[in-house]
Amino acid sequence: MSPATHRCTCGATLEYKQDMTKEVDGLYPTWKCRDCGTPVPGTVAERIRHQHPS
């Protein structure tokens, strides 16, 4: 499987869990860009959070 990345609206490239912040509001956590706080789509966030830097 190829590495997952996400380009945020602020221009940041999200590749690892450290690039996002986790918010627990209800039943499921919401992942947001660490730089600007924009929500990251759930399926992309799940793939990114399981990646580890080489």
Buried (B, 14 or more C-beta within 10 A) or exposed (E): EEEBBBEBEEEBEBBBBEBBBEEEEEEEBBBBBBBEEEEBEEEBBEBBBEBEEE
